Amino acid sequence: MDLYSPATFGSLHLANRVVMAPLTRTRAGADGVPTDAMVEYYRQRAGQGLIVSEGVWPVAEGMSYPGQPGIETPEQIEGWRLVADAVHAAGGVIVMQLMHGGRVSHTAITGTERIVAPSALPAPGQTRTPEGKVDMPVPHALETDEIPAVIAQFAQAARNAVAAGFDGVEVHGANGYLVHEFLSPASNVREDTYGGSPEARARFAVEVTEAVAAAVGADRTGIRLSPQHNIQGVLEPDDADARATYAALAAGLAPLGLAFVDILHAHPQGDLVQRIRRSVGAPVILNSGFSSPTTREEAEALVAEGWADAVGVGRPVIANPDLVHRWQQRADLNEPRPELFYGRTAEGYTDYPALAAVS
């Protein structure tokens, strides 16, 4: 395989195997509706084989950050339709990441009466609300009979994404948010059928993905994982427990016939990641660049050497909307401006020049 060769993941037809990773940018309106700047931002990046959108909340209770977009209301659906149409007009393929923030939020952000999690354990540290920084609150521990409603919220969000014209969806099961919180023994201390063992902790992720696949088709559905990411208090320090948890998760996902599984890990060639890849029954996108950006050489090698079916890339795509073209031409790259990753303006968002504009 070659990084620049086409690929088919379920019903998704990729022109190349470079995937724009999901990236929080906080440019939505106060009502969670995508803005004109977001339409332009995604359109500019349609040359990547697949775009995975930023994390989009399925319901207000799952919103993590001010400026984060949703996919719950008719206005949000119509706003995302403009994004999908622009990407398609530019020849791209785009899926929406469905992100329920779980305990990584605050009622001052969500405007709801509560935030939820597998257990009544707060995330560490503070979060920024419209009123300023506050300590992370103690979340409501979901009762067993409340969980089907949360799963149904993911399924409805998937339907809404497809109604908006998206080619598919990705369940956010990584980075310390709700689905990942269920996977970790540090954030999930339940004693019912959703906790207490690796198999039970994997159950919520499997059931969410099953419901989404049933709603829009497994060939349009993926999931993102970040095993042993150890972020936001969602700790998985025990190697044996992590192997057992993700083995149970992969076994539960394999019969679904998903379009893809998207894995973020600092060591993508390592045993844990490759065990998941061999057993999950779907093409695998690997993304190594959380603490450090993925390089062209690394991305090309991951595909050429058979470690991955595609490679997710974050910061280089922020700064280089035409990254695939630049990599193919061995051209210089724009440098990202991290101080502008989050904000409300077009600066540092849609003003990075394409290669033709700087040559």
SVG drawing of the C-alpha trace seen along z (x, -y; Angstrom):
<svg xmlns="http://www.w3.org/2000/svg" viewBox="-35 -37 46 48">
<polyline fill="none" stroke="black" stroke-width="0.4" points="0.0,0.0 1.0,-3.6 -0.1,-6.6 -1.3,-8.4 -3.2,-5.5 -7.0,-5.3 -8.9,-3.2 -12.4,-2.0 -13.5,-1.9 -17.1,-0.6 -19.1,-3.0 -16.4,-5.7 -14.2,-6.1 -10.9,-7.9 -8.7,-9.4 -5.7,-8.9 -4.9,-7.5 -4.2,-10.8 -7.0,-11.4 -7.6,-14.8 -7.9,-14.0 -10.7,-15.4 -9.6,-18.7 -11.3,-20.9 -11.3,-24.5 -14.3,-26.2 -15.5,-28.3 -19.2,-27.5 -21.8,-30.1 -23.2,-30.3 -26.1,-28.1 -23.8,-25.4 -24.5,-26.1 -21.5,-25.9 -20.4,-29.3 -19.4,-30.5 -15.8,-30.3 -16.2,-26.6 -17.6,-26.0 -14.5,-27.5 -12.2,-25.7 -13.4,-22.3 -13.7,-23.1 -10.0,-24.1 -9.0,-20.7 -11.0,-18.5 -7.9,-17.2 -7.2,-14.8 -8.6,-11.4 -11.0,-11.7 -12.0,-14.5 -13.1,-13.6 -14.8,-16.6 -14.1,-18.1 -16.1,-16.5 -19.8,-17.4 -22.1,-17.1 -25.2,-14.9 -27.1,-16.6 -26.5,-19.7 -25.7,-17.5 -22.7,-16.2 -21.2,-19.6 -17.6,-20.0 -16.5,-23.5 -17.9,-26.9 -17.8,-27.3 -18.2,-23.5 -20.8,-22.7 -23.8,-20.4 -25.9,-18.1 -29.1,-18.2 -31.3,-21.0 -32.6,-21.7 -30.5,-24.8 -27.3,-22.8 -28.2,-20.2 -28.7,-22.9 -25.4,-24.5 -23.6,-21.3 -25.3,-20.7 -23.4,-23.8 -20.1,-22.2 -20.9,-18.8 -21.9,-20.4 -18.8,-22.5 -16.5,-19.5 -18.3,-17.4 -18.1,-20.3 -14.4,-20.3 -14.2,-16.5 -13.8,-15.5 -15.3,-12.9 -16.3,-13.9 -17.6,-12.0 -18.8,-13.6 -17.2,-12.7 -20.0,-12.3 -18.5,-13.4 -20.3,-13.2 -18.0,-14.9 -19.3,-13.1 -17.7,-14.5 -15.4,-16.8 -17.8,-19.8 -19.8,-22.0 -23.4,-23.0 -22.3,-26.6 -21.2,-25.3 -24.0,-22.9 -26.9,-25.0 -28.3,-21.7 -29.1,-20.6 -26.4,-18.0 -23.4,-16.5 -23.1,-12.7 -20.5,-10.0 -20.2,-6.3 -19.4,-7.1 -19.6,-10.2 -16.0,-11.0 -14.9,-14.5 -12.3,-14.9 -9.2,-16.5 -8.4,-20.2 -10.5,-23.0 -12.4,-24.0 -13.1,-27.3 -16.8,-28.4 -18.2,-31.6 -17.8,-33.0 -14.2,-32.0 -12.2,-29.0 -13.9,-26.7 -13.2,-23.3 -14.5,-20.3 -17.8,-19.3 -18.9,-16.0 -21.0,-14.4 -24.2,-12.4 -23.4,-8.7 -25.7,-7.3 -28.2,-4.7 -28.3,-1.5 -31.8,-2.2 -30.6,-5.7 -27.9,-4.3 -30.2,-3.2 -31.4,-6.8 -27.8,-8.0 -27.1,-5.3 -30.2,-6.4 -28.8,-10.0 -25.7,-8.8 -27.9,-7.0 -30.1,-10.0 -27.1,-12.2 -25.8,-9.8 -29.1,-10.1 -28.9,-13.8 -25.3,-13.8 -26.3,-11.7 -29.4,-14.0 -27.0,-16.9 -25.2,-15.2 -22.3,-13.7 -20.8,-10.5 -20.6,-8.8 -19.9,-9.2 -17.2,-8.4 -18.0,-7.5 -15.6,-9.4 -14.3,-6.7 -11.0,-8.4 -9.3,-11.3 -11.1,-10.9 -14.7,-11.7 -17.8,-9.7 -17.2,-6.5 -13.6,-6.4 -14.6,-7.1 -16.5,-3.8 -13.4,-1.9 -11.1,-3.0 -11.1,-1.5 -10.1,-4.9 -13.2,-6.7 -15.6,-3.7 -16.1,-2.1 -19.5,-0.7 -20.6,2.7 -23.4,3.4 -23.2,4.8 -21.2,1.8 -18.3,2.0 -16.2,4.2 -14.4,6.2 -12.7,5.4 -15.6,7.0 -18.2,5.0 -16.3,1.7 -16.2,2.3 -19.9,2.9 -21.0,-0.7 -18.6,-1.5 -19.8,1.6 -23.5,0.8 -23.1,-2.8 -21.3,-1.7 -23.9,1.0 -26.7,-1.5 -25.0,-4.0 -24.3,-1.3 -27.9,-0.2 -29.1,-3.8 -27.0,-4.7 -25.2,-1.5 -22.0,0.1 -20.4,-0.8 -20.8,-4.5 -19.6,-4.0 -16.2,-4.2 -14.9,-4.6 -11.9,-6.5 -9.9,-5.0 -6.9,-6.1 -5.8,-3.2 -3.6,-4.0 -3.8,-7.7 -4.0,-8.5 -5.6,-11.9 -8.2,-13.9 -8.1,-11.4 -9.1,-8.5 -6.1,-6.3 -5.3,-2.8 -1.9,-2.2 -2.1,1.6 -0.9,3.2 -2.7,6.5 -6.0,4.8 -5.7,2.5 -5.0,5.5 -8.0,7.3 -10.3,4.3 -9.4,3.5 -9.5,7.2 -13.0,7.3 -13.9,4.1 -12.3,5.3 -14.2,8.7 -17.5,6.8 -16.8,4.5 -15.5,7.1 -18.9,8.6 -20.3,5.2 -18.2,4.8 -17.4,1.2 -16.1,-1.2 -13.0,-1.9 -11.4,-2.1 -9.3,-5.1 -6.6,-4.7 -4.5,-7.4 -1.4,-6.1 2.2,-7.3 3.4,-3.8 1.2,-2.7 3.5,0.2 3.3,1.5 1.7,4.7 -1.5,3.2 -2.4,1.2 -1.5,4.0 -3.5,6.5 -6.6,4.3 -5.8,3.9 -5.6,7.7 -8.8,8.5 -11.2,5.6 -12.4,6.6 -12.1,3.2 -9.6,0.9 -7.5,-0.9 -6.5,-4.6 -3.4,-5.2 -2.6,-8.5 0.6,-8.9 0.8,-12.6 -0.8,-13.9 2.3,-15.1 4.2,-15.6 3.0,-16.1 3.0,-13.2 5.7,-13.6 5.4,-12.8 8.1,-10.1 6.3,-8.5 2.9,-8.5 4.4,-7.1 6.1,-4.3 3.1,-3.3 1.1,-2.5 4.0,-1.2 5.1,1.2 1.6,2.5 1.1,1.1 -1.9,-1.0 -4.5,-1.3 -4.5,-5.1 -2.9,-7.7 -4.6,-10.4 -2.8,-13.8 -3.7,-16.8 -1.6,-19.9 0.1,-19.7 -3.4,-19.8 -4.4,-22.8 -1.4,-24.7 -1.5,-23.2 -4.9,-22.8 -3.3,-21.2 -1.1,-18.9 -1.4,-15.9 -0.2,-18.0 2.6,-19.4 3.8,-16.0 3.6,-14.6 5.7,-17.5 8.1,-17.3 7.3,-21.0 7.9,-23.1 5.1,-23.3 3.5,-26.2 4.2,-26.3 1.1,-26.0 0.2,-28.8 -0.8,-27.0 -1.9,-30.2 -4.7,-30.4 -5.9,-26.8 -8.8,-27.8 -10.7,-31.0 -13.5,-32.8 -11.6,-34.4 -10.6,-33.5 -7.0,-34.2 -5.1,-31.0 -8.1,-29.1 -8.8,-29.8 -5.8,-32.1 -3.0,-29.5 -1.9,-29.8 -2.1,-26.9 1.1,-26.0 0.1,-27.8 -0.4,-31.0 3.2,-31.0 5.1,-29.6"/>
</svg>
